[in-house]
Each structure stands twice: as C-alpha cells, then as structure tokens.
C-alpha cells in the first residue's frame, strides 16, 4: 500500500490570508525564509518543525 503524503500548503496560505499578512511578514513570524514559505504554500514541502510556530500564531 502506498503512503500518501499530506500537505498543508493551501491551509497555510488560507490562514496567512485570514491574518492579512504578506508572505514576507508571515515568513518572518514563522522564522523561515520567504522562498521556503513559498515552497510550503505550493505543496513542495512542509517541515513539521514549523508546525509549532504556526500553531502559536493561531492563538
């Protein structure tokens, strides 16, 4: 059975939009580079170590 990877890119972009943040500002708040955030939002990768930063922004 193949393992399906789950990507949170669309939800991440949606959340950033609800906060009315630019990619640059959101990347700074997450502590990642702008290109890395762009890759995360476009389903290329998503580091689980950044989930804590995202969850802290949600509070």
N, C-alpha and C positions, 0 to 999 in steps of 0.2 A: 504494500500500500504506500502510495506517495505521500510525503508530508507536505501539507500546504502551508506556505508562509503567509502570515497576516501582516498587512501594512497599515499603518495608522496615518498615512500621508494626508488623505482627504479630511479626516477628522482634525488633524493638526492644523491644516490650513483653515478649516471652518472655525476652530477655536481661536486662532490668531485673528480672524476677521471679526469675531464677536468682541474681542478686546480692542478692536480698531487699531491694531499695531501693524507697522510695516514689517517686512521680512527682516530688515536690518535691526530694528528695535527688538523684535521677538528673538532673534538670534543672540543679541547681546544679553537679554534677560535669561536665556537658556544656557549661556556660556559656550555657544558654538559659533563657528564662522558662518557667514552668510551663504557661501556655496554649500556648506554641509546642510543647513536648514533647507535650502532649495532642493537638495537631493532627497532629504527626508520627506518633504511635501510631495515630491514627484515619484514616490514609491521606489526610489532606487536603494534606499537603506534607511534604517531607523535603529539607532542604538538604544538598547534597553536602559543603559546607564543614564540616559537623558529623561526617562520617564519620571523620575523624582522631581526634576526641575519643572517639567510640565505640570505635574500634579500640584506643586507648590504655587504655581501661577494661578491655578484654578481656585485656590482657596481665598 
